[in-house]
Amino acid sequence: MKSIAYICMFLMPCFVANAQSNQKSEESPSDLFNNFQHFTTSRPNVDSAFYCASRLASNPKYVSLLRDLLHNAFAQRFKWPDKADSLDAALLQERKADRILGQKVLARIMQDTAGLLIETVHPIILLTEVQDNNTDPATLKKLTDEFIKTEIEERDIYKNRSGRYGLMISRIIEKQPELRSVNEKLMALITADLAKNQINAADASAGSRADKRAWYRYQYAYTQYAQAEKTADIEKRKNISKQLSNLARI
């Protein structure tokens, strides 16, 4: 009887290890997606959030889901209102806490040895650095130049939503008169790419293609509204409105 007990005690760790291994292998992509959101909201845990993201990144089938998670859900915490005083104190503190947690998750991802995760969050990291240095023209110039080179010029600005982050960066640096030139370059590159890659409704089926079409249309419409706001030329405003009307019919 004692020998049987000893055998059971010896095998128990193996059973536990196998159970944990099976549990990991049985995690569905939706489990990882949802758990990441839990670990970055209601149950903050940087390492657990990283684990979920890295598991999604490890399977080529789940890369699009990973990008959707990071750029459509997670990145919302870095979208701050233009006027912080428009929020009540409690909500403002909550936003700040969310952003701090998000930056800790980004820092953990940057320690990863796999390139995919780092590539995916790179535009978000540059955005946060621009936000943190919003009153330093020299640093903003350096960061914006890096963003243009690594995320915009001859790049797919949809894959990691770099076009959207670039527009957010533009709203920050446009407040610095000495950065007018680099801001105009950034906006020109993004606007040209958005205009060139518009997708007709007939070419967009349900699913990811339709989502991509909607993204390009929304971002391009934003660039046109931003342009209209900055001009006092009535005829130019009319032309922009006409372009937007034509876009609505595509």
Disulfide bonds with the S-S distance in Angstrom:
none
